[in-house]
């Protein structure tokens, strides 16, 4: 993060919690003084960089061509895999889009938002968002910084994703939670707790775009 203001990474080497909670992956940057961190965003990113990002975000949101949308995403610094489908009006983070990774054949649905920052009162936080291979994000869903969407996972429309989504799982709601199959097992897990391929009716149904 060459454009970041000086800050402190509070994650610790060898701390296994980083693999379990998005908060442990976030970089925290204190902003002492009067005013909240959002009012001082120019201390975190150059104005010219955010202005250029804004133009590229607009292109990624509204142009009808998937190829041009993916071009704009790459110009923003997003890591874009093969065959990615970026839906109309979907919005990448305007400040730190370079922290987004989209795996091969991932789908990001209509008007969804991928956030890589949180502006708070006395600090701001940044974190990577990873949408793994063949994962799908439904229309108008919001993914918070530090979240990892597992391979083949699905996020329902209008969901707020506040924590990682396991591979093959389907999550819905605010905050997003795994869909329970008949018998009480979470979607993405077999009855004995092992991961399954997600071959039921829900997992075969793609998100709205």
C-alpha positions in Angstrom: 0.0 0.0 0.0 2.4 2.6 -1.2 -0.2 5.4 -1.0 -1.3 4.7 2.6 -0.6 7.1 5.4 1.6 5.8 8.1 -0.3 3.3 10.3 0.0 0.3 12.5 -0.8 -3.2 11.5 -2.2 -4.8 14.6 -2.2 -8.3 13.3 0.6 -10.5 14.8 2.7 -13.1 13.0 1.6 -16.6 14.1 -1.8 -15.4 15.4 -4.2 -18.0 14.0 -7.2 -15.7 14.5 -6.2 -13.9 11.3 -7.5 -16.9 9.4 -10.8 -16.8 11.2 -11.9 -13.2 11.5 -11.8 -10.3 9.1 -11.0 -7.8 11.8 -7.7 -9.5 12.5 -6.7 -8.9 8.8 -7.4 -5.2 8.8 -4.7 -2.6 8.9 -5.5 0.2 11.4 -4.3 3.7 10.8 -4.8 6.2 13.6 -5.9 9.8 12.8 -5.3 11.9 15.9 -6.5 15.4 16.1 -9.8 17.2 15.6 -12.3 15.8 13.2 -13.2 12.2 12.1 -11.0 10.2 9.7 -13.3 10.7 6.7 -12.9 14.5 6.8 -9.1 13.9 6.6 -9.2 11.3 3.7 -6.7 13.4 1.7 -4.1 12.5 4.3 -4.6 8.9 3.4 -4.8 9.1 -0.4 -3.7 11.7 -3.0 -6.6 13.7 -4.4 -5.5 13.0 -8.0 -5.5 9.2 -7.4 -9.0 9.2 -6.0 -10.2 11.4 -8.8 -8.8 9.1 -11.4 -10.3 6.1 -9.5 -13.7 7.8 -9.6 -13.6 8.0 -13.4 -12.6 4.4 -13.7 -15.2 3.3 -11.2 -17.8 5.1 -13.3 -16.7 3.2 -16.4 -16.7 -0.1 -14.6 -20.3 0.6 -13.4 -22.1 1.8 -16.5 -20.4 0.6 -19.7 -22.3 -2.3 -21.4 -19.2 -4.2 -22.4 -17.9 -6.8 -19.9 -14.5 -6.5 -21.5 -14.4 -2.7 -20.9 -15.6 -3.1 -17.4 -12.8 -5.6 -16.6 -10.3 -3.2 -18.3 -11.4 -0.4 -16.0 -11.1 -2.7 -13.0 -7.6 -3.7 -14.0 -6.6 0.0 -14.4 -7.9 0.5 -10.9 -5.5 -2.1 -9.7 -8.0 -4.8 -9.1 -6.7 -8.3 -9.7 -9.1 -9.8 -12.3 -9.1 -13.4 -13.2 -10.2 -15.1 -16.4 -13.8 -14.9 -17.3 -14.9 -12.5 -14.5 -18.4 -11.0 -14.9 -18.8 -7.6 -13.3 -22.5 -6.6 -13.1 -23.9 -3.2 -14.1 -23.8 -0.6 -11.3 -21.5 -2.8 -9.2 -19.0 -0.6 -7.3 -15.5 -1.4 -6.3 -13.8 0.6 -3.5 -12.9 4.0 -4.8 -10.0 4.6 -2.3 -8.2 1.2 -2.3 -9.5 -0.8 -5.2 -6.1 -2.4 -5.5 -7.0 -4.5 -2.5 -9.7 -6.4 -4.4 -9.0 -9.9 -6.0 -11.6 -11.5 -8.3 -10.9 -15.2 -9.1 -11.5 -16.9 -12.4 -15.2 -16.9 -13.5 -16.3 -15.0 -10.4 -19.6 -13.1 -10.7 -20.3 -9.8 -9.0 -24.0 -8.9 -9.3 -25.9 -5.8 -10.1 -25.4 -2.8 -7.8 -23.3 -4.7 -5.3 -20.4 -3.0 -3.4 -17.0 -4.3 -2.5 -15.5 -2.1 0.3 -11.8 -2.1 1.2 -11.9 0.6 3.8 -13.8 1.8 6.9 -13.5 5.4 8.0 -14.2 5.8 11.8 -13.8 8.6 14.3 -10.2 8.2 15.4 -8.9 5.8 12.8 -9.5 4.3 9.4 -9.1 0.7 8.4 -8.1 -1.0 5.2 -8.3 -4.7 4.2 -8.3 -7.0 1.2 -11.5 -8.4 -0.3 -11.1 -11.8 -2.1 -13.8 -13.3 -4.3 -12.5 -16.7 -5.2 -12.9 -18.8 -8.3 -16.5 -19.3 -9.4 -17.9 -17.4 -6.4 -21.1 -15.4 -7.0 -22.2 -12.2 -5.3 -25.9 -11.3 -5.6 -27.4 -8.0 -6.6 -27.1 -5.1 -4.1 -25.0 -7.2 -1.7 -22.3 -5.3 0.3 -18.9 -7.0 1.2 -16.9 -5.4 4.0 -13.1 -5.1 4.0 -11.1 -8.1 5.0 -13.7 -10.6 3.9 -12.8 -13.7 1.8 -15.5 -15.3 -0.3 -14.6 -19.0 -0.8 -14.4 -20.9 -4.1 -17.9 -21.6 -5.5 -19.6 -19.8 -2.6 -22.8 -17.7 -3.2 -23.9 -14.5 -1.5 -27.6 -13.8 -1.7 -29.0 -10.5 -3.0 -29.2 -7.6 -0.6 -26.9 -9.3 1.9 -24.3 -7.7 4.1 -21.2 -9.9 4.3 -19.3 -9.2 7.6 -17.3 -12.4 7.8 -15.7 -15.0 5.5 -17.9 -17.3 3.4 -16.6 -20.9 3.3 -16.1 -22.6 -0.1 -19.3 -23.9 -1.6 -21.5 -22.2 1.0 -24.6 -20.0 0.4 -25.1 -17.0 2.7 -28.0 -14.6 2.9 -29.3 -11.8 5.1 -28.1 -8.8 7.2 -25.6 -9.8 8.4 -25.2 -12.7 6.0 -25.5 -16.2 7.5 -25.3 -19.7 6.0 -28.5 -21.1 4.6 -29.6 -24.1 6.6 -30.7 -27.2 4.7 -33.5 -29.5 5.9 -32.1 -31.3 8.9 -30.3 -28.3 10.3 -26.9 -28.6 8.6 -25.5 -25.4 7.1 -25.3 -25.2 3.3 -21.8 -26.1 2.2 -21.4 -28.8 4.8 -22.5 -32.4 4.8 -24.3 -34.0 7.7 -20.9 -35.3 9.1 -19.4 -31.8 8.9 -17.3 -32.2 5.8 -17.5 -29.8 2.9 -19.9 -30.8 0.1 -20.2 -29.7 -3.5 -23.4 -27.7 -3.1 -25.6 -29.7 -5.4 -29.0 -28.7 -4.0 -31.6 -26.4 -5.6 -30.3 -23.3 -3.8 -26.7 -23.7 -4.8 -27.6 -24.2 -8.4 -29.5 -21.0 -8.5 -27.3 -18.0 -9.5 -27.6 -14.5 -8.0 -29.6 -11.8 -9.7 -27.6 -9.4 -11.8 
